[in-house]
Amino acid sequence: MSPWNNQRGFTLIEVIIATVILFSAIMSGAMVYRTSMKSMERVTATTVMASALPFIIDMVREELVSTGTDQSSGQYDRLISYSFTAQKNKLSPNIEHAHDELTAGLEYGDFDLLLTDVRLTINYQENDGGKQYEIYNYQELLWKKQN
């Protein structure tokens, strides 16, 4: 009996097929991991922007009341910036008193009520340099004391 006929082991074809199957499994796992990481980054960005939204809306309201500007931009923190445009819709003059949210008190005098459409864009700068943004449209009811 020849020593070559009695050898046990794998043929070259079997090794190549096993390598292809192993490589395919590793690449599938890597693609699933990459997709889940991108999805997690999107969820994180959306959560961060949504949690900042009430504070940004307050900043926009304060800017609309104090300066009366129709558009502006600002920075919430080092990762989140915002910009807005406002379009004034309706004006109701001669209101006798209004509740002031800033001082939490009732003020008397002549006030103008103004319904404003606001388009707010929130930008989130990701750590890897990418950007995500959300656009919110809402109406803001503002009042100013007449001079």
C-alpha positions as CSV (number, residue, x, y, z in Angstrom):
1,M,0.0,0.0,0.0
2,S,1.4,3.4,-1.0
3,P,1.7,6.1,1.6
4,W,0.0,8.6,-0.8
5,N,-3.2,6.6,-1.0
6,N,-3.7,6.3,2.7
7,Q,-3.5,10.0,3.6
8,R,-6.4,11.7,5.3
9,G,-7.1,15.4,4.9
10,F,-8.9,18.0,2.8
11,T,-8.6,18.6,-0.9
12,L,-7.8,22.0,-2.3
13,I,-11.4,22.4,-3.5
14,E,-12.8,21.7,0.0
15,V,-10.4,24.3,1.5
16,I,-11.4,26.9,-1.0
17,I,-15.1,26.3,-0.5
18,A,-14.7,26.4,3.3
19,T,-12.8,29.7,2.9
20,V,-15.5,31.2,0.7
21,I,-18.2,30.2,3.2
22,L,-16.2,31.6,6.2
23,F,-15.5,34.9,4.3
24,S,-19.2,35.3,3.4
25,A,-20.2,34.8,7.0
26,I,-17.7,37.3,8.3
27,M,-18.7,39.9,5.6
28,S,-22.4,39.4,6.4
29,G,-21.7,40.0,10.1
30,A,-19.6,43.1,9.3
31,M,-22.4,44.5,7.2
32,V,-25.0,43.9,9.9
33,Y,-22.7,45.5,12.5
34,R,-22.1,48.6,10.2
35,T,-25.8,49.0,9.5
36,S,-26.7,48.7,13.2
37,M,-24.1,51.3,14.1
38,K,-25.4,53.8,11.5
39,S,-28.9,53.2,12.7
40,M,-27.8,53.8,16.3
41,E,-26.1,57.1,15.3
42,R,-29.3,58.2,13.5
43,V,-31.4,57.4,16.6
44,T,-28.9,59.2,18.8
45,A,-28.9,62.3,16.6
46,T,-32.7,62.3,16.5
47,T,-33.0,62.0,20.3
48,V,-30.4,64.7,20.9
49,M,-32.2,67.1,18.5
50,A,-35.7,66.2,19.9
51,S,-34.5,66.8,23.5
52,A,-33.0,70.2,22.5
53,L,-36.2,71.3,20.6
54,P,-38.1,72.8,23.6
55,F,-35.1,74.9,24.6
56,I,-34.5,76.0,21.0
57,I,-38.2,77.0,20.5
58,D,-37.9,79.1,23.7
59,M,-34.8,80.8,22.2
60,V,-36.6,81.4,18.9
61,R,-39.7,82.9,20.8
62,E,-37.4,85.2,22.8
63,E,-35.7,86.4,19.7
64,L,-39.0,87.0,17.8
65,V,-40.3,89.0,20.8
66,S,-37.2,91.0,21.6
67,T,-35.9,91.8,18.1
68,G,-38.9,91.2,15.8
69,T,-36.6,89.7,13.2
70,D,-38.0,87.4,10.5
71,Q,-35.0,85.1,10.3
72,S,-32.0,84.3,12.3
73,S,-29.7,81.5,13.4
74,G,-27.9,80.5,16.6
75,Q,-26.0,77.8,18.4
76,Y,-27.6,75.6,21.1
77,D,-24.4,73.8,22.1
78,R,-21.3,72.7,20.3
79,L,-23.1,70.0,18.3
80,I,-26.5,71.6,17.6
81,S,-27.2,74.8,15.7
82,Y,-30.4,76.1,14.4
83,S,-31.9,78.6,12.0
84,F,-35.4,79.9,11.5
85,T,-37.6,81.9,9.3
86,A,-40.8,83.5,10.5
87,Q,-43.7,84.8,8.5
88,K,-46.2,87.0,10.3
89,N,-49.8,86.1,9.6
90,K,-52.5,87.8,11.7
91,L,-52.4,90.8,13.9
92,S,-55.0,91.5,16.7
93,P,-54.4,94.9,18.2
94,N,-55.9,96.5,21.4
95,I,-55.8,93.6,23.8
96,E,-56.2,95.0,27.4
97,H,-54.0,92.5,29.3
98,A,-51.8,89.4,28.6
99,H,-50.1,86.8,30.6
100,D,-46.3,87.2,30.4
101,E,-44.5,83.8,30.2
102,L,-41.2,85.3,31.1
103,T,-42.3,86.9,34.3
104,A,-45.2,84.5,34.9
105,G,-47.5,87.4,35.7
106,L,-50.4,89.3,34.3
107,E,-49.5,92.6,32.6
108,Y,-51.9,95.3,31.8
109,G,-51.8,97.7,28.9
110,D,-52.3,97.6,25.2
111,F,-50.9,94.6,23.4
112,D,-50.6,93.4,19.9
113,L,-51.2,89.6,19.3
114,L,-49.3,88.2,16.3
115,L,-49.7,84.7,14.9
116,T,-46.4,83.7,13.2
117,D,-45.6,80.7,11.1
118,V,-42.1,79.5,12.0
119,R,-39.9,77.2,10.0
120,L,-37.1,75.8,12.2
121,T,-34.1,73.9,11.0
122,I,-32.0,72.1,13.6
123,N,-28.5,70.9,12.5
124,Y,-26.7,68.2,14.4
125,Q,-22.9,67.9,13.7
126,E,-21.9,64.3,14.3
127,N,-18.5,63.4,15.8
128,D,-17.3,61.9,12.5
129,G,-18.0,65.1,10.7
130,G,-21.3,64.2,9.2
131,K,-24.4,66.3,9.5
132,Q,-28.1,65.5,10.1
133,Y,-30.9,68.0,10.3
134,E,-34.6,68.1,11.1
135,I,-37.1,70.7,9.9
136,Y,-40.0,71.7,12.1
137,N,-42.9,73.9,11.1
138,Y,-45.1,75.4,13.8
139,Q,-47.1,78.5,14.7
140,E,-46.1,80.8,17.4
141,L,-48.5,83.2,19.1
142,L,-46.6,86.3,20.2
143,W,-47.7,89.5,22.0
144,K,-45.9,92.7,22.4
145,K,-46.8,95.7,24.5
146,Q,-47.7,98.7,22.3
147,N,-45.4,101.7,22.6
